[in-house]
């Protein structure tokens, strides 16, 4: 499992993907930080986090697109299937490599918080709450991206479908607002990532929201595990 993790981390930085993803995330984050905090003279980074939501939807499919699709295209997945490593271990190793890449991106918020502390008094509970919330939400998008990547051998198709699914998920609130049936509206709203993220954005850690994101992450990783097991014995 550790060998697979190291291989995937090495693959990110032996190609432009790791550098491009990290640079793009930090550039956009830095621009929003400058305009919303430094330029306006405020220590509230909430607008930075809200503006980065769409960037996260776009960045994560790039992080996950090649994890299984590239192996399938180059037939290197056959060596994984014949190795004494379970499908669950393969999925977990690839998931954690993507999660670490995303954590590297999120580190820009901590850097910005430190910079802000030199000129103001930032609310670290809000900063850390947003980082933790975005990590949990991102972990679901990563699990979904890995699941989609496991079903195709085209990295482009994997990226496009992952991005499309992420956009659909982000529109759940809009869909719920168009439904007049209160019961159905409540059910759909409870699945909203943005609603679940709201408490984190003000520095509140809600156990139910943590369980929601973790459960979805585990569910999609399980789906990916089932796909690999089926291919292994096909």
Secondary structure, 3 states (H helix, E strand, C coil): CHHHHHHHHHHHHCCHHHHHHHHHHHHHHHHHHHHHHHCCCCCCCHHHHHHCHHHHHHHHHHHHCCCCHHHHHHCCHHHHHCCCCCHHHHHHHHHHHHHHHHHHHHHHHHHHHHHHHCCCCCCHHHHHHHHHHHHHHHHHHHHHHHHHHCCCCCHHHHHHHHHHHHHHHHCHHHHHHCCCCHHHHHHHHHCCHHHHHHHHHCCCCCHHHHHHHHHHHHHHHHHHHHHHHHHHCC
